[in-house]
């Protein structure tokens, strides 16, 4: 397992144990997990974003901390939040992360996750010119999500 996955799992476990709120001391967590503090920063900035349903606050200094809060939203609000976070282009990897996060947060079920993944896969867009694929993927993905939120 990669270190970033290990860090993310540890933070997710903390969020579960503490009812969606975790206060992390970066240096202590890095020491406990045997990694450098910048690895903690990387995981937080890449996996605990507002688009993924988290609010991150930090306080610098000797007594500093990073507080992560899982935002609680109903299904429709969560989906519309995701739709609004998608720009005019969406690459396959980003779409897959969004689908995985929606599934992990029980916003969508497994069948819906599979259908969304099929709609954003590269095989669907192979006959579309490369420069238009991410634009088309964004439009289709947004439209499917909006349909789910209704």
C-alpha positions as a Markdown table, in Angstrom:
| # | Residue | x | y | z |
|---|---|---|---|---|
| 1 | Unk | 0.0 | 0.0 | 0.0 |
| 2 | Unk | 1.3 | 3.5 | -0.9 |
| 3 | Unk | 2.1 | 5.9 | 1.9 |
| 4 | Unk | -0.5 | 8.4 | 0.6 |
| 5 | Unk | -3.2 | 5.7 | 0.8 |
| 6 | Unk | -2.1 | 4.8 | 4.4 |
| 7 | Unk | -2.2 | 8.4 | 5.5 |
| 8 | Unk | -5.7 | 8.8 | 3.9 |
| 9 | Unk | -7.0 | 5.7 | 5.6 |
| 10 | Unk | -5.7 | 6.8 | 8.9 |
| 11 | Unk | -7.4 | 10.2 | 8.6 |
| 12 | Unk | -10.6 | 8.6 | 7.4 |
| 13 | Unk | -10.5 | 6.3 | 10.5 |
| 14 | Unk | -10.0 | 9.4 | 12.7 |
| 15 | Unk | -13.0 | 11.0 | 11.0 |
| 16 | Unk | -15.2 | 7.9 | 11.6 |
| 17 | Unk | -14.1 | 7.7 | 15.3 |
| 18 | Unk | -14.7 | 11.4 | 15.9 |
| 19 | Unk | -18.1 | 11.8 | 14.2 |
| 20 | Unk | -16.8 | 13.5 | 11.1 |
| 21 | Unk | -14.3 | 15.8 | 12.8 |
| 22 | Unk | -10.6 | 15.2 | 13.1 |
| 23 | Unk | -7.9 | 17.4 | 14.5 |
| 24 | Unk | -4.4 | 16.5 | 13.3 |
| 25 | Unk | -1.0 | 17.5 | 14.5 |
| 26 | Unk | 0.9 | 17.1 | 11.2 |
| 27 | Unk | 4.3 | 16.4 | 12.7 |
| 28 | Unk | 2.9 | 13.9 | 15.2 |
| 29 | Unk | 0.9 | 12.1 | 12.6 |
| 30 | Unk | 4.0 | 12.0 | 10.3 |
| 31 | Unk | 6.1 | 10.5 | 13.1 |
| 32 | Unk | 3.4 | 7.9 | 13.9 |
| 33 | Unk | 3.1 | 6.8 | 10.3 |
| 34 | Unk | 6.8 | 7.0 | 9.5 |
| 35 | Unk | 6.6 | 9.6 | 6.7 |
| 36 | Unk | 7.5 | 13.2 | 6.2 |
| 37 | Unk | 5.1 | 16.0 | 7.2 |
| 38 | Unk | 4.8 | 17.2 | 3.5 |
| 39 | Unk | 3.2 | 13.8 | 2.8 |
| 40 | Unk | 0.4 | 14.6 | 5.2 |
| 41 | Unk | -0.1 | 18.0 | 3.5 |
| 42 | Unk | -0.2 | 16.3 | 0.1 |
| 43 | Unk | -2.9 | 13.8 | 1.2 |
| 44 | Unk | -5.0 | 16.5 | 2.8 |
| 45 | Unk | -4.8 | 18.9 | -0.2 |
| 46 | Unk | -5.5 | 16.2 | -2.7 |
| 47 | Unk | -8.1 | 13.9 | -0.9 |
| 48 | Unk | -9.9 | 16.1 | 1.6 |
| 49 | Unk | -11.1 | 18.9 | -0.6 |
| 50 | Unk | -14.4 | 20.8 | -0.6 |
| 51 | Unk | -15.4 | 19.0 | -3.8 |
| 52 | Unk | -15.0 | 15.8 | -1.9 |
| 53 | Unk | -17.1 | 17.0 | 1.0 |
| 54 | Unk | -14.5 | 18.2 | 3.5 |
| 55 | Unk | -13.7 | 21.5 | 5.1 |
| 56 | Unk | -10.0 | 21.9 | 6.1 |
| 57 | Unk | -8.8 | 24.6 | 8.6 |
| 58 | Unk | -5.3 | 25.0 | 9.8 |
| 59 | Unk | -3.5 | 26.9 | 12.5 |
| 60 | Unk | 0.2 | 27.4 | 12.2 |
| 61 | Unk | 2.8 | 27.5 | 14.9 |
| 62 | Unk | 4.0 | 25.3 | 17.7 |
| 63 | Unk | 0.5 | 24.5 | 18.9 |
| 64 | Unk | -0.8 | 24.3 | 15.4 |
| 65 | Unk | -3.2 | 21.8 | 14.0 |
| 66 | Unk | -5.1 | 20.8 | 10.9 |
| 67 | Unk | -8.9 | 20.3 | 11.5 |
| 68 | Unk | -10.8 | 18.3 | 8.9 |
| 69 | Unk | -14.6 | 18.3 | 9.0 |
| 70 | Unk | -16.8 | 16.1 | 6.8 |
| 71 | Unk | -19.6 | 18.2 | 5.5 |
| 72 | Unk | -23.0 | 16.6 | 6.1 |
| 73 | Unk | -25.4 | 17.1 | 3.2 |
| 74 | Unk | -28.4 | 15.4 | 1.7 |
| 75 | Unk | -28.0 | 13.5 | -1.5 |
| 76 | Unk | -29.3 | 16.2 | -3.8 |
| 77 | Unk | -27.2 | 19.0 | -2.2 |
| 78 | Unk | -24.1 | 16.8 | -2.4 |
| 79 | Unk | -24.6 | 16.0 | -6.0 |
| 80 | Unk | -25.3 | 19.6 | -6.9 |
| 81 | Unk | -22.1 | 20.6 | -5.0 |
| 82 | Unk | -20.2 | 18.2 | -7.2 |
| 83 | Unk | -21.8 | 19.5 | -10.4 |
| 84 | Unk | -20.9 | 23.0 | -9.5 |
| 85 | Unk | -17.3 | 22.0 | -8.8 |
| 86 | Unk | -16.9 | 20.6 | -12.4 |
| 87 | Unk | -15.6 | 23.1 | -14.9 |
| 88 | Unk | -16.0 | 23.0 | -18.6 |
| 89 | Unk | -13.6 | 20.1 | -18.9 |
| 90 | Unk | -13.3 | 16.9 | -17.0 |
| 91 | Unk | -10.6 | 14.2 | -17.4 |
| 92 | Unk | -11.3 | 10.6 | -16.8 |
| 93 | Unk | -9.2 | 10.3 | -13.6 |
| 94 | Unk | -11.0 | 13.2 | -11.9 |
| 95 | Unk | -14.4 | 11.8 | -12.9 |
| 96 | Unk | -13.4 | 8.4 | -11.4 |
| 97 | Unk | -12.3 | 10.1 | -8.2 |
| 98 | Unk | -15.6 | 11.9 | -7.9 |
| 99 | Unk | -17.5 | 8.7 | -8.6 |
| 100 | Unk | -15.5 | 6.8 | -6.0 |
| 101 | Unk | -16.1 | 9.5 | -3.4 |
| 102 | Unk | -19.8 | 9.6 | -4.1 |
| 103 | Unk | -20.0 | 5.8 | -3.7 |
| 104 | Unk | -17.9 | 5.8 | -0.5 |
| 105 | Unk | -20.1 | 8.5 | 1.0 |
| 106 | Unk | -23.3 | 6.5 | 0.1 |
| 107 | Unk | -24.5 | 9.3 | -2.2 |
| 108 | Unk | -24.8 | 6.7 | -5.0 |
| 109 | Unk | -25.1 | 3.0 | -5.1 |
| 110 | Unk | -22.8 | 0.5 | -6.8 |
| 111 | Unk | -25.0 | 0.2 | -9.9 |
| 112 | Unk | -25.1 | 3.9 | -10.4 |
| 113 | Unk | -21.3 | 4.2 | -9.8 |
| 114 | Unk | -20.7 | 1.6 | -12.5 |
| 115 | Unk | -23.0 | 3.3 | -14.9 |
| 116 | Unk | -21.3 | 6.7 | -14.3 |
| 117 | Unk | -17.9 | 5.1 | -14.7 |
| 118 | Unk | -18.9 | 3.5 | -18.0 |
| 119 | Unk | -20.1 | 6.9 | -19.2 |
| 120 | Unk | -16.8 | 8.6 | -18.5 |
| 121 | Unk | -14.5 | 5.8 | -19.7 |
| 122 | Unk | -12.0 | 6.5 | -22.6 |
| 123 | Unk | -13.6 | 3.8 | -24.8 |
| 124 | Unk | -16.8 | 5.9 | -25.0 |
| 125 | Unk | -14.8 | 8.9 | -26.4 |
| 126 | Unk | -12.4 | 7.1 | -28.7 |
| 127 | Unk | -14.1 | 8.4 | -31.9 |
| 128 | Unk | -14.2 | 12.0 | -30.5 |
| 129 | Unk | -11.2 | 14.2 | -31.3 |
| 130 | Unk | -8.8 | 14.4 | -28.4 |
| 131 | Unk | -9.3 | 18.1 | -27.8 |
| 132 | Unk | -13.1 | 17.7 | -27.3 |
| 133 | Unk | -13.1 | 14.6 | -25.1 |
| 134 | Unk | -12.8 | 16.3 | -21.7 |
| 135 | Unk | -15.4 | 18.9 | -22.7 |
| 136 | Unk | -17.9 | 16.3 | -23.8 |
| 137 | Unk | -17.2 | 14.1 | -20.7 |
| 138 | Unk | -17.9 | 17.1 | -18.4 |
| 139 | Unk | -21.2 | 17.8 | -20.1 |
| 140 | Unk | -22.4 | 14.2 | -20.0 |
| 141 | Unk | -21.2 | 13.7 | -16.4 |
| 142 | Unk | -22.9 | 16.9 | -15.2 |
| 143 | Unk | -26.1 | 16.0 | -17.0 |
| 144 | Unk | -26.2 | 12.5 | -15.5 |
| 145 | Unk | -25.5 | 14.0 | -12.0 |
| 146 | Unk | -28.3 | 16.6 | -12.4 |
| 147 | Unk | -30.6 | 13.8 | -13.4 |
| 148 | Unk | -29.7 | 11.9 | -10.2 |
| 149 | Unk | -30.3 | 14.9 | -8.0 |
| 150 | Unk | -33.9 | 15.4 | -9.2 |
